């Protein structure tokens, strides 16, 4: 009888312990939040994330090719072509020259998404390395990086090519960001090169979500455009960078 009582007590104690353990297990969102809180590297998408616009669409509009490129973008979003095919076709329509790129940068101001400057500044102050990883164009993204005090070496994006007379000659197809799955490849290389243990990807698009893994966590962003498929795939989805700033502020108090 005493042995039975002892076994019952041990069983109850085990159940209580298991109950406490189950309570302490983090939800998927809490897990992402913890990874972000302790991150040693954060990678941001650029178009519709760090900035409010889609760079290629704005450049197309500036070059008088906005409607044609918009139709092609819609076709590409339907999954009828690879990312590289869509990029090539859109650039073949725009065919921007060196002078057009320079004029565009000079006349079209960078529209940073509200809160991103404060967030990047806070990450830098915490010793977190910040990168911009984009399927857009490096020549258009470097001014964004400069505003955020991110060095050019921390920008991964597509490079446009030009002939000696300044006319459009194509893009560097060897850049990983020019291909489907390219952002994941960049992140894998960054982890291999620098040994990052807690790398977080933040972005609005499917290519950003697909980069996790190898990213250790993904935060979906819908402050400029909400993509329902990305929202569904995100354990933590925010529509305002202030939510990320506030999360870091709470953790440091």
C-alpha positions in Angstrom: 0.0 0.0 0.0 2.8 2.4 0.9 4.6 1.5 -2.3 1.5 2.3 -4.3 1.2 5.6 -2.6 4.8 6.5 -3.3 4.3 5.6 -7.0 1.2 7.8 -7.1 3.0 10.7 -5.6 5.9 10.3 -8.0 3.4 10.2 -10.9 1.8 13.4 -9.7 5.1 15.1 -9.3 6.1 14.0 -12.8 2.9 15.4 -14.2 3.4 18.7 -12.4 6.9 18.9 -13.8 5.7 18.2 -17.3 3.0 20.8 -16.9 5.6 23.4 -15.9 7.8 22.4 -18.8 4.9 22.7 -21.3 4.1 26.2 -19.9 7.6 27.4 -20.4 7.9 26.3 -24.1 7.9 29.3 -26.3 5.4 29.9 -29.1 6.7 30.3 -32.7 6.3 34.0 -32.4 8.1 34.1 -29.1 10.9 32.1 -30.5 11.4 34.6 -33.4 11.2 37.5 -31.0 13.9 35.9 -28.8 16.2 35.3 -31.9 15.7 38.9 -32.9 16.4 40.1 -29.3 19.7 38.2 -29.3 20.6 38.6 -33.0 24.2 39.1 -34.1 23.1 39.9 -37.7 20.0 41.3 -39.3 19.3 41.4 -43.1 16.7 43.7 -44.5 15.0 43.5 -47.9 14.8 47.0 -49.5 11.9 47.5 -51.9 8.6 47.9 -49.9 10.5 47.2 -46.7 13.3 49.6 -46.0 11.9 52.0 -48.6 8.3 52.6 -49.4 8.6 52.1 -53.1 9.5 49.3 -55.6 12.7 50.6 -57.2 12.3 48.9 -60.6 8.7 50.2 -61.0 9.8 53.8 -60.1 12.7 53.6 -62.5 10.5 52.3 -65.3 8.0 55.1 -64.7 10.9 57.6 -64.7 12.1 56.2 -68.1 8.6 56.3 -69.6 8.1 52.5 -69.4 5.9 52.3 -66.3 2.8 50.6 -67.8 4.7 48.0 -69.8 6.8 47.0 -66.8 3.8 47.0 -64.5 2.0 44.4 -66.8 5.2 42.3 -66.9 5.5 42.5 -63.1 1.9 41.2 -62.7 2.7 38.3 -65.0 5.9 37.5 -63.1 3.9 37.5 -59.8 1.7 34.8 -61.3 4.6 32.4 -61.3 4.8 32.1 -65.0 8.6 32.8 -65.2 11.7 32.6 -63.0 12.9 35.7 -61.1 15.9 36.1 -63.4 13.6 35.8 -66.5 11.3 38.5 -65.1 14.2 40.7 -64.2 15.8 40.4 -67.7 12.5 41.1 -69.5 11.7 44.2 -67.4 15.2 45.6 -67.9 15.1 44.9 -71.6 12.0 47.1 -71.7 13.5 49.9 -69.5 17.1 49.8 -70.9 18.3 52.5 -68.5 21.4 54.4 -69.5 24.1 55.6 -67.1 22.8 59.2 -67.4 19.2 58.1 -66.7 20.3 56.3 -63.6 22.2 59.3 -62.4 19.3 61.7 -63.1 16.8 59.3 -61.4 19.0 59.2 -58.2 19.3 63.0 -58.2 15.7 63.8 -58.8 13.8 60.9 -57.1 14.2 61.2 -53.3 14.7 58.1 -51.1 11.4 57.4 -49.3 12.6 55.5 -46.2 9.8 53.6 -44.4 9.0 55.3 -41.1 10.8 53.9 -38.1 13.6 52.1 -40.1 16.2 54.7 -39.3 15.7 54.4 -35.6 15.6 50.6 -35.8 18.9 50.4 -37.8 20.5 52.9 -35.4 19.4 50.8 -32.4 20.7 47.6 -34.0 24.1 49.3 -34.7 24.3 50.5 -31.1 23.7 46.9 -29.9 26.6 45.7 -32.0 24.4 43.9 -34.5 25.7 43.8 -38.1 23.1 45.0 -40.6 22.9 44.1 -44.3 20.7 45.1 -47.2 19.9 42.1 -49.4 17.8 42.9 -52.4 16.7 41.7 -55.8 16.8 45.4 -56.8 19.7 47.4 -58.3 22.9 48.2 -56.3 23.1 51.7 -57.9 19.7 52.6 -56.5 20.3 50.9 -53.1 23.6 52.4 -52.2 22.1 55.9 -51.5 19.6 54.1 -49.2 22.5 52.4 -47.4 24.3 55.7 -47.0 21.3 57.3 -45.3 21.2 54.4 -42.9 25.0 54.4 -42.3 25.3 50.9 -43.7 28.6 50.4 -45.5 28.5 49.5 -49.3 30.3 46.2 -48.5 27.1 45.2 -46.6 24.9 45.7 -49.7 24.0 42.6 -51.7 22.0 43.5 -54.9 22.0 43.3 -58.7 24.6 45.2 -60.7 23.6 46.8 -64.0 26.1 46.7 -66.8 26.7 49.5 -69.4 28.7 49.9 -72.6 31.5 52.5 -72.8 29.1 55.1 -74.2 26.8 54.7 -71.2 24.1 52.6 -72.9 22.5 49.7 -71.1 24.3 46.4 -71.6 22.5 44.0 -69.3 23.0 42.9 -65.7 25.4 40.7 -63.9 23.8 37.3 -64.0 26.4 35.9 -61.6 25.0 37.9 -58.7 23.1 35.5 -56.5 20.3 38.1 -56.0 19.5 37.9 -59.7 18.2 34.4 -59.3 15.3 32.6 -57.5 16.6 31.5 -54.1 19.4 34.0 -54.3 18.7 35.7 -50.9 19.0 32.4 -49.2 22.3 31.8 -50.9 23.6 35.2 -49.8 22.6 34.5 -46.2 24.3 31.1 -46.3 27.5 32.7 -47.5 27.3 35.3 -44.8 27.0 32.7 -42.1 29.8 30.7 -43.5 32.1 33.7 -43.9 31.4 35.4 -40.6 30.0 32.7 -38.3 26.7 34.4 -37.5 24.7 32.3 -35.1 21.5 34.2 -34.9 20.8 35.8 -38.3 17.3 37.4 -38.8 15.8 38.2 -42.2 13.2 41.0 -42.4 11.1 41.6 -45.6 7.7 41.9 -47.3 8.1 39.3 -50.0 8.1 35.6 -50.7 11.8 35.6 -51.6 12.5 37.0 -48.1 10.4 34.3 -46.4 12.1 31.6 -48.5 15.5 32.7 -47.1 14.6 31.1 -43.8 16.3 28.7 -43.5 19.2 29.3 -43.8 18.3 32.5 -41.8 17.6 31.5 -38.2 14.4 33.6 -38.1 12.1 35.6 -40.4 10.0 38.6 -39.6 7.4 39.5 -42.2 6.8 43.2 -42.8 3.6 44.7 -44.1 4.1 48.4 -43.4 4.0 49.3 -47.1 2.2 46.4 -48.7 0.6 43.3 -47.1 1.1 40.1 -49.0 -1.2 37.5 -47.5 0.9 34.5 -48.5 3.9 36.0 -46.6 1.7 36.9 -43.7 0.5 33.3 -43.4 4.1 32.1 -43.4 5.4 34.5 -40.8 5.5 33.5 -37.1 6.0 37.2 -36.4 4.4 39.7 -38.7 4.6 43.4 -38.1 3.2 46.4 -40.0 5.3 49.1 -38.2 9.0 49.1 -37.5 8.1 50.8 -34.2 7.0 47.4 -33.0 10.5 46.0 -33.4 12.0 49.2 -31.8 9.6 48.8 -28.9 10.5 45.1 -28.5 14.2 46.0 -28.3 13.5 48.9 -25.9 11.6 46.6 -23.5 14.3 44.0 -23.5 17.0 46.6 -22.6 15.2 48.1 -19.6 
